[in-house]
Amino acid sequence: MAYKSIFNWSGGKDSALALYQVLQDENYKVGRLLTNVNTINNRVAMHGVRIELLQQQAIALGLPLQMLTLPDQPSMLEYNEAMATTIKGLQQEGFTNAIFGDIFLEDLRKYREDTLLQVGFTAHFPLWKKDTKKLIHEFINLGFKTIVCCVKSDVLDESFVGRIIDNDFLNDLPKNVDSCGENGEFHTFVVDGPIFK
């Protein structure tokens, strides 16, 4: 029996690749996308992507989208309360698992697992500890297309914003920047790929 799961969706490349992988896994049945949205600017937290674009992604994925609305710069208490309320509602609908595209941030994984365990959910990380260079090449080779929507300005200059991630992009990255931007160097928005209809 497949676990009825929510997918923590940012709209970016790691989310897309993790969703692609979990859709191949018969142990999980993704029934909904869950996205954190800033109520001040109506954009995806961290990525800054407009809600309307996220909604179009969800339609192309054929999955319902649920938004967890948060104030600008929420405290951990505000975030935890909003997440607990959302998860409890999802439990009443039969959801038992949450899936994430995190790759190697140990503290974030532990936080997610501990927080979800408190409300009876299990966390799953299909990309966990995989080599980011291999992941980004897998992403490109599968035919995904993604655009860089923001960069950490002390690491990458603005010329990287708006670029499609391809081999040229990867070759232009400074050596100290992770291929998947896993340290927050850049965030992306996926516009095409094998999971979209």
Sequence and secondary structure as in RCSB ss.txt:
>XXXX:A:sequence
MAYKSIFNWSGGKDSALALYQVLQDENYKVGRLLTNVNTINNRVAMHGVRIELLQQQAIALGLPLQMLTLPDQPS
MLEYNEAMATTIKGLQQEGFTNAIFGDIFLEDLRKYREDTLLQVGFTAHFPLWKKDTKKLIHEFINLGFKTIVCC
VKSDVLDESFVGRIIDNDFLNDLPKNVDSCGENGEFHTFVVDGPIFK
>XXXX:A:secstr
  EEEEEE  SSHHHHHHHHHHHT TTEEEEEEEEEEETTTTEETTT  BHHHHHHHHHHHT  EEEEEE SS  
HHHHHHHHHHHHHHHHHTT  EEE    S HHHHHHHHHHHHHTT EEE TTTT  HHHHHHHHHHTT EEEEEE
E TTTS GGGTT B SHHHHHHS TTS TT TTSSEEEEEEE TT  
